Amino acid sequence: MAERFLELSLAKRGVRCAARLLDDRAPVTCAAVWDALPLSGDVYHAKYARNEIYALFPPFAPAEPPLENPTVTPIPGDLCYFTFAGAELGTRAYGYDREVTPGATLVDLALFYERNNLLLNGDVGWVPGIVWGQVVDGLDAMAEACNDLWRSGAAGETLSFRRA
């Protein structure tokens, strides 16, 4: 299979980066995401995992992918896929005001932009993610925008994924 690429962007900040899908390591997850593109949603900055931005989506795969190519220590440029039950995220501690309800299932597509990440949540413990992509161009500019998002706020910003 030929390599496949996608573009991630933060619309309000006007920044983009390119990522390569890791079809050889996470084929089921890559197929699910690729078939669902384009995807766009409100962006959030992680509270616990450190250097992570993400958007939440309704499930889009016929069946949720297995835990392929898992990690609890993502590195800069990793794209991770998580599935959560709404009850796991639907507490006031997480700060969601709309799309998270106890009966919902949510897909979290995340970008890790800097080092020293640890997927350990005080409420539920270890939260392994599926590494399905790796940023290959534009990570420095995206990391700067992500840090600004952390410092200035995410309100009104969207994270988008589209085929490159």
C-alpha positions in Angstrom: 0.0 0.0 0.0 1.2 3.5 -0.8 1.9 5.8 2.1 -1.1 8.0 3.0 -1.0 11.5 4.4 -3.4 13.9 6.1 -3.4 17.5 7.1 -4.3 18.7 10.6 -5.2 22.4 11.1 -6.2 24.9 13.7 -8.5 27.2 11.8 -8.5 30.3 13.9 -4.7 30.3 14.4 -4.1 29.5 10.7 -1.6 26.7 11.3 -1.3 23.3 9.6 0.9 20.3 9.7 1.1 17.1 7.7 1.1 13.6 9.1 1.7 10.1 7.7 -0.7 7.3 8.5 0.9 4.3 10.2 -0.9 1.7 8.1 1.7 -0.9 8.9 1.2 -0.6 12.7 -2.4 0.4 13.1 -4.2 -0.8 9.9 -7.7 -1.0 11.3 -7.6 2.4 13.0 -6.0 4.1 10.0 -8.8 2.6 7.7 -11.5 3.8 10.1 -10.1 7.4 10.3 -9.3 7.6 6.6 -12.8 6.5 5.6 -14.3 9.1 7.9 -12.3 12.1 6.7 -12.8 15.1 6.7 -13.4 15.5 10.4 -13.5 18.8 12.4 -14.6 19.8 15.9 -14.0 22.0 18.8 -10.5 21.6 20.1 -9.5 21.0 23.7 -6.2 21.1 25.4 -5.5 18.1 27.8 -5.6 18.7 31.5 -3.9 15.5 32.5 -1.8 14.1 29.6 0.2 17.4 29.3 1.1 18.3 25.8 -2.0 17.2 23.9 -4.8 18.8 21.9 -7.8 16.8 20.7 -11.3 16.9 19.3 -14.2 14.7 20.2 -16.4 12.9 17.6 -19.3 10.5 17.5 -18.1 7.0 16.6 -17.5 6.7 12.9 -16.1 3.2 12.4 -18.4 0.1 11.9 -16.8 -1.3 15.0 -14.3 0.3 17.3 -10.7 -0.6 16.4 -8.8 -3.0 18.6 -6.0 -1.6 20.8 -3.3 -1.8 18.0 0.1 0.0 18.4 -0.8 1.1 21.9 1.1 3.6 24.1 0.8 5.4 27.4 3.8 7.6 26.6 3.2 9.4 23.3 6.0 11.3 21.7 5.9 14.6 19.9 4.0 14.3 16.6 2.0 11.2 17.6 -1.6 11.1 16.6 -3.6 8.9 19.0 -7.1 7.5 18.9 -9.1 6.9 22.1 -12.7 5.7 22.7 -14.5 6.8 25.8 -17.9 6.2 27.2 -19.6 9.4 28.1 -19.7 8.4 31.7 -15.9 8.4 31.8 -15.8 12.0 30.6 -19.1 13.4 31.8 -18.0 14.9 35.1 -17.6 18.5 35.9 -13.8 18.0 36.3 -13.4 17.7 32.5 -15.2 20.9 31.7 -17.2 19.7 28.7 -20.4 21.8 28.2 -22.1 20.1 25.3 -21.3 16.9 23.6 -20.5 14.6 26.5 -23.5 12.7 28.0 -23.3 9.6 30.2 -24.9 7.3 27.6 -22.7 8.5 24.6 -19.6 6.9 23.2 -17.0 9.4 22.0 -13.9 9.1 19.8 -11.0 11.3 20.8 -8.5 12.1 18.0 -5.4 13.7 19.6 -2.2 15.3 18.6 0.8 15.2 21.0 3.0 18.2 20.3 5.8 18.0 22.9 7.7 15.6 25.1 7.0 14.2 28.6 3.4 12.9 28.2 1.9 10.2 30.4 -1.6 8.8 29.8 -2.5 8.3 33.4 -5.8 9.6 34.6 -6.5 10.0 38.3 -10.1 8.8 37.9 -9.6 5.7 35.9 -5.8 4.9 35.8 -3.8 4.1 32.7 -5.5 5.2 29.4 -3.6 3.6 26.5 -4.1 5.2 23.1 -3.7 3.8 19.6 -0.9 5.6 17.7 -2.2 5.8 14.1 -0.2 8.7 12.6 3.0 10.7 12.9 3.5 14.4 12.0 6.1 14.6 9.3 6.0 18.3 8.5 5.1 21.5 10.4 5.3 20.2 14.0 7.2 23.2 15.2 4.6 25.7 14.1 1.8 23.5 15.3 3.5 23.1 18.7 3.8 26.9 19.0 0.0 27.2 18.3 -0.8 24.4 20.7 1.1 26.2 23.4 -0.7 29.4 22.6 -4.0 27.4 22.8 -3.0 26.3 26.3 -2.1 29.8 27.5 -4.8 31.8 25.7 -7.7 29.4 25.5 -9.4 27.1 23.1 -12.7 28.8 22.8 -13.8 29.3 19.2 -10.9 27.1 17.8 -11.4 24.0 15.7 -9.1 21.1 15.0 -9.6 19.6 11.6 -8.3 16.4 9.9 -8.5 16.0 6.1 -6.8 14.0 3.4 -3.7 15.6 2.0 
